[in-house]
Amino acid sequence: MAVAIKRPRRRATAALALAAVAALGFLLLRSVYRATYASGAVQGYAAAGSNLKTAAGASSDGTLDDSSLSAAAAANLAARLKPKPVTEAIRRRCQGTKGTWCVDYHTQPEVPARTAPRGNKTCSLDCNKVGTCSALSGLCRCPAGWRGFNCLHPMKRYCTHKYRTAGFEVPKIEPDLAVGIGGPSMNMLPRGHCSGFCDDTTAGCYCPSNTTYGRIPAPMDAPLDSPPVRQGRPMFEYCQPNKLPNGTETVWGVVDPEELFGPEGWCMAERPKLRCLCYLDGWGGDYCDEPQEMFCPNQCNGRGECQVGFCKCHEGWHGIDCAHRSADADGSKPGLEVERPWIANLVHTPAAQDFPPGATRKRPLIYVYEMDSEYSTLMLQYRHGVGNCVPRYFGAGNKTVHENVWVYMLESGFLEMLLQSGHRTLDPEEADYFYVPVLVSCFIYPVRDTADSLRDFFYFTGQNRAMGGINMILEAYHWIRSHYPYWDRRQGRDHIWLFTHDEGSCWAPAAIKNSIILSHWGRKDPDHISGTAYGFDNYSVEYRHPQFDPDGFENKLDPRLPCYNPEKDLVMPLMKRPDHYRLSPLIGGPTRERRWLAFHRGRVQPDNPVYSRRVRQRIAKAAQEGKWLEKYNITVGERENIPGEYSELLASSLFCLVMMGDGWTARMDDATLHGCIPVIIMDEVDVSFESIIDLAAFTVRIPQSDAEKLPEILLAISPERRAEMQRNLARVWQRFAYSGYRAYVPRFREIQAMHAAEAAARAAGNETDTIGGIPRHQQPASQLAPSLPETVPDLDPEADDAFTAAMAWLYSRIPATRG
């Protein structure tokens, strides 16, 4: 027999309390939605009106759909929409930071998550079947070879041995090896000169079509995106002939024609004696005939085919990385990462998900502009050199390779991190910031000076690379103002630009100086002139052209404004792969005696007084004349004079010198990543994160005028103070590493595991590491001086790295952009 049980009254009271909390949660959620999204809505490109789906859990006017959440879920949501308390864990995470930006970020109230808008617009001619149509704007993103709002207009990029000096029509010039007769060197020619078959889409050079392994293009009547009949072997600039057919020598190339076109030549034999470089992305192997995955940002979200940096999105998907979905696309089907497991770790787009009711997000929310590809992915398609312009690429077996030569890799690396970040939004209406994806460093090198097209110079082929960069930035600025309403809303204060080149934003056009500028160069003096020793980058030398730039470029700048304003800009660390600092004790490397009092290995250029403001030259001269190495264990010099693995040398040094080069220097980040105390010798220049991290706690600053006093200044620092500085450095070092970059995380963890295994072996007495031929565990204690700072156990590479620090700082800057 059923028995009725009377519930205690306290349960009813608890239920009433829960319902009250839920009601308050609904009210709070409504107010947040209305304040954040419903007010001040802007009409324009991204406001797709009634054709767009509304956010999950929210109605079209930005108010909460009361039926979408249970009372318990609403109560939980209300808690997340409130500021969090400052815990001891947060205080530890924020040690060593300036101000409150770090604490504010970790205690912020979250905001309701909104599913991205989805459009249903179509594009003219379906983007000529070569581009990708935006369902939000009805505009096309075009790949290399095409331009225009419907990708209908051809844009040729011809290999050439001479450039246009006037005119906007790009001529096709047949190769003439005779121009190199008697020339000084191959450097007199553009890098894209070609004696074989030139692919006029990207100016790739291949063996001639009439050779056994020459390139044969698709037939003229084939679909426009058809692959070539035969790929062909590439012939990059150092794989060009050094003789004419009659035997006359020419500086056109450096290879005997017999090695190219003879019976055992590169273009003729199945197994040639000569092996040319596979310099174009997508092909590898001994003979450049093995297809490999190509680099694209976020690997096209798994929703498109990567074409050397350009995403040809699948039907129903669009955007720079195919993250945007059209209204009728099915997002439940798996992407390419399922059938191509080598890209699975490189595809991550939380902004593209369907957010469930009650989901929340942390600010800042950043919208990456969807722009004409000519400012971003076209540069990737135009690059020659697989590792140029990118932080990673695919090698044999489609294994991820981390680039370590191209020093400006944060340009595309930061873009990819942002595309994959939880701070990205696909809805510009909810954005706190707008990121402008312009790959200007990639344009400066290697794109510029390679071939001839409408986009190889922006606009004039004159000998000033800054001039083209300025024009490229200004074009992008005018493009976003003409296609979106958001710049004019706050005069660009909530826009973000990244300048990774040597002198940072010193040559940033005045029109964008209101924006937040991220760079590696924190020069603060006004009325500045260029300090580079590389003449082609000197922004203080005017150039004009009667057609391309009749008024010159200097009138587009305002040198009265400093290159960097610490109130609104941020100096970013350089992007370094984990192997760059793999021997650092901070990542678990073995304890080493820090035998060098001070260390600097890098260019000195003693005969170039402009370089480094003469600081490197003065230090090198004083070190040599004063016998600093013999007296103080201070080693300074060029690479060839200081042999050894760079990471080990840094990890074995107590102080590391930070001196400028042509502009920014990598030495601040190198030192910090290895637990070496940075010694900064640069006047009026902020180094990485100087405005947000308490650098005084672990760095030494020496005026340039006192550079020769380096030994006495360093020796005056007590051992106790040194140890304190090293401990302070250990608290913040990870903020100088991009350890959370998805392409880096697996390798970072591998290095941690490797060091942990080695440490366990040492503890067991099974190590093989030696010092002077004697196993480390048999060394006298005096030979094993403590190598502070110590390893941080169980370090999470994805927490509190450089990218996270930038996001947290940007959160703190939101109010300043709203004035």
N, C-alpha and C positions, 0 to 999 in steps of 0.2 A: 504494500500500500504506500502510495506516495505521501511524503510528509512535507508540509510547507515549512520552510525555514525563514524566520524573520531576520533580515540583515541588520547588523548594528548601525546605529545612527551615524557613527563617525565615517562610515563608507559614503553615506549620502552627503555628509558635510564635505568630504574630500572630493566627491564628484562635482559638487557645487563650486568648490574652489577651483578645480580644474577647468570647469566651464567658464568661470570668471576670467581666469588667465587666458584661456583661448579667445574669449571675446576681446580682451585687451590686445592679444596678438593680432587678431583680425584688424582692429582699429589701427595698430601700429603699422602693420603691413600695408594697409590702404594709404596711410600718410606717407610712408616711404616711397611707394610706387608713384603716388601723385607728385611728390616733391622731386623725385629723381627723374621720372620719365614723362609725366603728363604735362608739365609746365614748359613753356618756351619751345615747343616742338617746331622744328625747322622744316620748311618745305624744300624739296629739291631732289637731287639724284637718288639719295638713299631712302626718301620717304615714298614708299611704293604704294601707299594708300590701301584701299580695300582689297587689293589683290594679294596682300601679304598675310600669312598666317599669324595669329597672335601668339604671344608667349604662353608657354604652358603654365596654367594656373592663373593667368591674368587675362582680363578682358581687353578689348581693343582700345578702351580709353585709359588703360593703365591701372585700373582698379582691380582688386582681388576678386576672383570668382569664389564666393563663399562656399560653394558646394564642392570645391576641389580638394579640401583638406578636412581630415578628421579633427576633432577637438584636441587630441593629444599631439597630432602633428603640428597644429597651429601653435600650440603652447611651445613646442620645441623650436619652431620657427621664430616665434617672438623672442626667445632667448638668444638665438643667433643674430637677431637684428639689433641687439643691444651691445654696447662696448663691453669687452672682456676685462676681467681684473688683471692687474699686473702681478704675475706670479714670479716665484724665484727662478723658474726655468726661463721665463722671458728675460729676466734681468741678466741671467748668464748668457743668453743668446746675444744680448745687446751690449755686452762688455766691449769697451774700447771704441764705442761710437760717440759722435758728437751730437748734442741736441737730443730731440725726442723722436726723430723720424723712425727709428727702429722699434721702439716701444709702441708708438702710435700705430704702426703697421700691424703688429702682432695682437693688438688689443682692439682693433677697429671693429665696428659693427658691420656685419656682412649685408649685402644687398640682394634682393630677390633676383634669381636667374631668369633670363628670358631666352626662349628659343629664337634662333636667328630668323629674320624675315626671309621669305621665299617668294620670288617673283615668277611671272609667267610670260615675260616679254620674249619676242623672237628678234632675230637679227637679219639684216639685209643679206640676201644670197647665202644665208647660213654660214656667214664668215668665209665665203669662197671655199668651204670644205677644208680649209687649212688652219683656221683660227678657232677660238673658243668663244661662244656667245654668252654674255651675261644676261641671265633672266631677270635681273634687277634693273639694268640700265638699257638693255637692247643694243649695247655696244660690243665690239669684238676686241679680243686680245689676239694680236697677230704674232706669228713666229718670224724668225729671220727669213728674209726674202720677200716679205709682204708688209704693206702698211695701209692705212686708211680705215674709215669707220667700219668697213666691211671686208677688209683684207684683200681688196681687189687690185690694189696698185703695187706692181713689182718694185722691190727695193734691192737692187743688185749690190753685191760687195765683191769687187774685182781684186784679184791679185794684181800687184803692180810693182814696177821698179821706179816709178816716179809719180808724184802727186799732182793733182790739179792745183793751179795757182789762181784760177778764177773760174766762174761758171758753176751752175748748180746741176748740170747734167754730168753724170759719172761716166767717163769714157772707158771703153775696154781697150787696154793697151797690150799688144802682143809682146811676149818676152823678148828682150834683146840682150843677150849675154855680153855683147860687145861693150855695153856701157861700163862694164867693170874692168876693161882693159886698162892697166896702169893705175887703177884706183888704189887708195890707201888700204882699205879693208872692206869686208862685207858690210860693215856698219854704215857705209855710205848709202845703202839701199834700204828700203822698207823691209820689215821682217817678213812680210807676206809675198816677197818676190818668188816667182814660180816658173820653172822651166818645164814642168809637166802639165797635168790636167788641173785646171783651177775650178773648184766648185764655187760658182758665183753667188751662192747663198750665204756662205760664211767665210769664203776665201781660203778654204782648206786646199792644200796642194797635194796632188796624188801622182803616182806614176802615169805616164802618158797612156791614152786608151789603146794605142797600137802596140803596147808591150804586153807580155804574158800576164803580168799582175797589175795592169793599168786599170784605171777607173772607167767604167762604162755607165753613163747616166741613163736614167729612165727614158723611154721613147718620148718624143715631143707630144704625142697624143695620149699619153698615160695620165691617170688622175694626178692632180697636182701634188699630193702628198706621197706619191709612189717612191719606194726606195730605188737606188741605182740597180742596174742589171748586175753589175759587179762592183763591189765596194772599192777595191783597189788598195794598194799599199801607199801609205802617206810619205810625202817628201817634205819634211820641215826645213827651216832655213839652213840648218847645218847638214842637210842631205841634198845639196844642190851641186851641180858640176862646176869644177874649177877651170875647165878648158872649153873652148869653142870646138866645133866639129873639125876644124883645121889644125887643132893642137895649140892655138894661141891661148895663153894663160889669162884668166880673168878672176877678179875677186867676187864674182857672182856667187861662188860656192867654195867649198873646201874639200870636195870629194872628186877623185878621178872619175871621169865619165865611164870608164870601163867597169868600175865597181857598181855603177848604177845600171848601165845598159848593155854590158858585156854578157857573154853566155852564163857567167856565174854571178851576174849583177843582181842588185836588190829588186829591180823591176822585171827580171827575166827568169831567175832560177827558183826552183821550188825551195831549195835550201841555200840561199845566197851566203857568201862570205861576209858581206857587209850587212849589218842590222841597223836600220834607222830607228829613230825614236818614235814610239806610238804617241804622238803629241796631241791627238784629238780624242776627246772623251767618248767612251763607248766601245773602244776596241783595244785589245791587248794581246798578249802572247808574244812569242819570239818574232812573229812576222806580222803582227798587227791584224790578225785575221780571226781572232776570237772575240765574239761579241760579249760585252760586259754592260751591266746596269750603268746608266748615266746619272750624274748628280742633278737633282732638282730640289728646290726647297720643300721640306716636309714630304719628299718623294710623292708629290702630287696627291697627298692624302689617301693614296691607294686608289684614287678615283680617276686616274688619267695616265697616259703614256708620257714618259719623260723624254724630251727631245733636246738633249744637251742644255738643260737648264730651263727650257720652256715646257710647261705642262699642257699637253693636248688632252683636255678633260673629256671624260666619257659623257655620253648624252645625259643631260639632267644635272650636270655638275659644272661649276665654273669658278673662276678666280685664279689668283696667282699660284695657288696650290690646290685648286679644285675643292676647296672647303665649302663653298657656297652650293646650296642645293636648290633646284627649281621646285616649284609648287607640286609638280606631278612626279618627281623623282622618288624612287624607292630606296630609302636609306637603310633598310633592314638587310639588304644583300651584302655579302662580304666584299671587301675591296681586294686589290691586287696583292696586298700583304699576305693573304692566305696562300695563294699559289706561288708567291715569291717570298719565302721566309726570310731571305737576307735583307728585306726592307722592313720587316715587321717592327723592329725596335726603332726605326727611323720615321714611322708614321704615327702621329699623335696630334689629334685636333679636338680637344675638349670643347672648344667654342662651337663646334658643328653638331653637337649632340642635341637630342630632344630632351630638354630639361624636364624632370618630373615636377608635379605640383609640390611647392614648398622648398624647392632647391634654392640655395643661396650661393653667392660668389664673393670673393674678396676683391676689393679695388686695389689699384687702379684698373679700369677697363680700357683697353687700348684697341683702337680700330686701325688696321693696316690698310692704307689706301689701295683700292683697286684702280690701277693706273694703266696707261699705255705701256706696253712691254718695253718700249724703247729706252726707258730709264732704268730698267732692272734686268729682266730675264734676257733681253737681247744682248746685254753685255756678257752674260754667261754663254750664250750661243756663239758670240763673236770671239771668245777667248781662245787663244792658242796656248796649249800647255794644260794638261789634265788637272794639275794641282793649283793652277792659278785661279784666284778669285773665290776659292771655296775652302771651307775648313775640313772637308772630307771628300773622298771619292771612292770608287769601287775598283779593286784590283783583281788579281787572278781568283777565279772561283767566286766572284762577286763578294769578296771579303772587304769589309770597310777599312779604308786606309785613312789615317789622320794626317792631313797636310802639315808640314813643318817648315816650309821655305817661304811661302807667300805671306809676308808679315802683316798684311792688311785684312786678314781673314775674318776679323770681327764684323766687317761690313756685311757679308752674307751670313756669317754665323749668328749675329744678333738678330737678323731678320728671321732666320730659321727658328731660333729659340723663342722669338715672339710669336711666330705662327703656331708653335707647339705649346704655348704657355696657357695656363689657366686664366691669365690676365687678358687674353685676347678676346675681343668681341667681334662678331660679324654684323652687329647692328650699330651703325654710326650714331644713331639717336641716343644710345645709352653710354656712349664713349666719354671717358674722362680726358683721353688724349687721342691724337691722330698721328700715326707714324708714317713718314714719307719714305718709301723704299726706293732710294736712288743709289745705284752702285757706281759712285763717281771714282773711287779708287781703282776699281776694275777697269773703268774707262781709261783712266790715266795710264795704267799699265795692267794688262798687256794689250788692250784693244787699240788704243791710239798708236799711230805710227806703224800699223801692221798692213793695212790694205787701204782701199778707197771706197767709201760709200757716203751716204748723206749723214751717217751717224758715227763715222770714224773720228771726227774732230770737233764737232759742235763749235765752230763751223770752219775755222780758218786753220790751215796746215802750218801756221807760223810756229816758231820755236818757243812756245810757252804753253806748258801743259795746264797751268792754272787757268789760263784764258778759256780753254775748252771746258774745264770743270765748272767755272763760273757760269758759262752759258748753259750748261746742262742743268745745273741747279735752278737757274732762273726759268728755264723752260718748264721744269717740273712744278715750280711755284705757280706759274701762270696756268698750267694745266689743271692743277687741283682747284684753283680759284674759279676757273671757267666751268668746271664740271661738278663741283660740290659747293655747298653754302657755308661750310664750317670755318674756313679761314677768316672770313669777314666777320663772323660772329664775335670773335675775341681777338681780332687782328693777329692771329697766328700764335698767341701766347700758349695755347694748349696743343701745339704741334711739336713734333720731335723730329730732328734731323741728326744723322750720324756722319761725322767727318773723321775718317781713319787715316787720312794721308799725313805726311810728315809734319806740316805746320797746321794741322787741325783745321779750325774754322777761321784762320786769319784771313783767308780769301773768300769767306762766305759773303754772298751778296748782302748789301744793307737791307734789302727787302725782307729777308727772313730773320734778321737779328732779334726780333721779338720772341722768336721761338726758343724752345729748349734745345740746346745743342750738346750732343754727346761727342766727345773726341778723346784723343790720347794726349793732347797738347794744351796745357793750362797756362798759357802765356797771358799775363794780366796787364802789361803796360799799354797805355793808350798811345795814339800817334805812332803806331808801330810800322816798321818796314820789314821786308822779308829777311830772314836770317839764314836761309839755305845757302849752302855752297854749291848746289846743283843748279846751274843757271837756267835750265829749262823750267824750273819750278818757281822762279823768282817772281812773285806777284807784284813787286814794286817796279817792274820794267814794263812799260806800256807797249802794246802792239795794236796796230790798226790795219784794216783792209778796206778798200773802197766799196767792196760788195758785201763781204761776210760780216764785217764789224767796223763800219766807217767811224764810229765814235770811240773805238777802243773799248777796253774793259775796266779800266781803273775808275771810271765814273760810276760803275755799278757797285763799288765798294765804299765803305766809310771807315778809313783807318783811324778816325778819332775814337771809334768804339774798340775796346780791347778784343783780342781774339777770343777770350774766355771770361765770362762773368760768373764768379762763384755763387752769386745769389740765385741764378736760374739755370746755369749749365753744370755739367758734370764731366770730370775727367775719368775715363773708363780704363781699367786695366787692359793690356793686350790679351789676345786669346792665345793660350798655350795648350798644346795637347798634353795629356797626363805624362807621357814619356819624357817630356821636357824637364819635369822635376821628379822623375821616378826615384832618384837616390836621395831625395830630401828626407830628413828625419821626421818631418811633419806628416809625411804619408806612410811612415813606418820604416824608412831607410835605416841602415845600420849606424850605430854611433861612430862618429869619426872625430878625431882630434881636429879642431879648427886651427890648423897650423899657420894659416895666412892671417896676419893682422888685418890686411886690406887687400882687395882683389878687384881688378877690372881687366877683362879681355874684350877687345873690340877695336874698331878702326880708330886710328890716331890722325892720319893725314898730316904729317908734319909740314908739308910744303903747301898746305891749303889753309891760310890763316882765317878764312871766313868760317870754316867748319867748326862746329861746337863752341863758337865764340872764343876760340883759341884755348878753352879750358883743358881739353884732353891733351893738346900739344904741350901746354905748360906743365901739367902733371907728369906727363911722360918724360919731359926734359929734366924736371926736378928730380924725378925718381932715378933717372940714369946718372945725373951728375952728383946727386947726393947719396948714391948707393943705397937706396931705400930697401932693396931686396936683401942685401947683406946685413944691413944694420937693423931693420925693423920687420923683416918678412912682409913687406908690401910689394906685391907683384902687379905691374901695369904694362900692357903691351898689346900688340896685334896677335891674331890667332896663331900665326906661325911661330911666334916667340914664346907662347905659353901652351905647350901641348897638354893633352889630357881631356877626359870627358868633362864637358861643361857643367853638367849637373853635379858631378863629384867635386869639381873645383869650388863651386858655389857652396856646397854643403860642407866644405872643408875651410871656409873662410869666416872670420869673425865679423868684419865689416866689408860691405860691397859698395863700390863707388857708383853714383848715379849722376851721369853727365850727359847733356844733350848731344845729339848728332846734328843732322840737318833740321831737326825739330825734335819731336818726341823721342824718348829713349825707352827701351825695353828693360833697362837695368833695375828700375824700381820694382817691377813685378818679379823679375828673376831673383832678386835678393830676397824679397818677402816670401816667395814660394819655397825658398830653401832655408829659411830661418836665419838668414844672414842680415845683420843690422844695416839698413840702407844709410849711406852717407850722401846727402843731396847737395850738389854743388851747381845750382842753377838759380840765378837771381830772378825774382818776379815771375816765377813759373811754378804752378801747382803740379804735383805729381798725382798719380792715380788715387782717387777717392780722398784727396787731402781735405776737401770741404766737409766730408761726412764721417771720416775716421780720425781718431786722435793720434795723428802721426807723431806728435811730439813725445808720445809715450814710448816709441820704439825706433825713432830715426834720429839722425844727426844732420843738422843743416850748417853748411859752411859757406860764407860769402865767397863769390868768385875771386874777390881780391885777396882772400886768404888761402887760396888753393895750395900754394907752396908750403903752408904751415900744417899740412895734413898730418904728418907723423906726430908732432907735439900735441895737436888737438886730440887725436885718438888715444894717445898714451895717457892723456890726462883724465880719461874716463875710467873710473874705478872698476875693479872686477865685479863689485856688488851692483853697480849701476848697469853694467853690461848684462849681468844675469837678469836683472829686473826688466831691461828692455827686451831681452829674448822671451821672457815669459809674457810680456805684454804683446809681443808680435804673435805668439802662439795663439792668443785669444782671437785674433782677427785675420789670420793669414788666409783662411779659406775664402774670404770675401774678395781676394785677388785672383781666384781661380774660377774658371767656368766648369767646375767639376760636375754640375748638374745637367750639362748639355747631354742630351740623350745619346748622341754618338760617342761621348766620352765615358759615360757611367760604367759600362762593362769593363773597359780597360782600367779605369781607376780602381775598380774592385779587384781586378786581377793583380794589380800591383800591390794593393793592400794584402791580399792573400799570399802573394809571393814573399813579401817581407815578413809576414807573420810566420810562415813556414821556416824561413831562414832564422828568425829569432828563436823559434822552438828548437831548431837544430843547434844553435849556439848554446842555448840553455842546457842541452843534453850533452854538450861537448863534442858534437859530431860535425862541427863546421869545418870548412876548408879555406875560409877567408884568412889571409895572412897580411902581416905588416913586416916588410923587410925580409920576407921569406919565412917568418916565424908565425905559426897559427895565432890568431887573435887571442884565444883563451889562455895562451902561454905568455902573453906579453906582460911586462911589469905594469903595475897600476899607473905609473907616471906616464906611460905611453898612451894611455887611454883616457885622456882628459874628457870630462863630460861634454857632450855635444848638445847643449841646449839650443833651441827648445826641444822638449821631449815629444815623442809621438803621441798624438791624440788617439786613444783607443776607440774602436768602433765608430770611427768618423763616418758620417753619412754624406756621401758626395753630393746628394741632391738637396741638402739643407744649407742655407746661408752662404751660397756662393755669390759670385760677382753679379750675375743676372738678377738673383733675388734681391741683392742689395740695391740695385738700380730700381727695381720695381717698388721696393719699400720707400726709397727716397722720393720717387715720383708720386707715391700716395701722399706724402707730406706736402708736396708742392701743389696739390689740386687747388686749395683756396687761393693761392697767389695767381693762378691763371684765370680766376673768375672776376678780377677787378675790372 
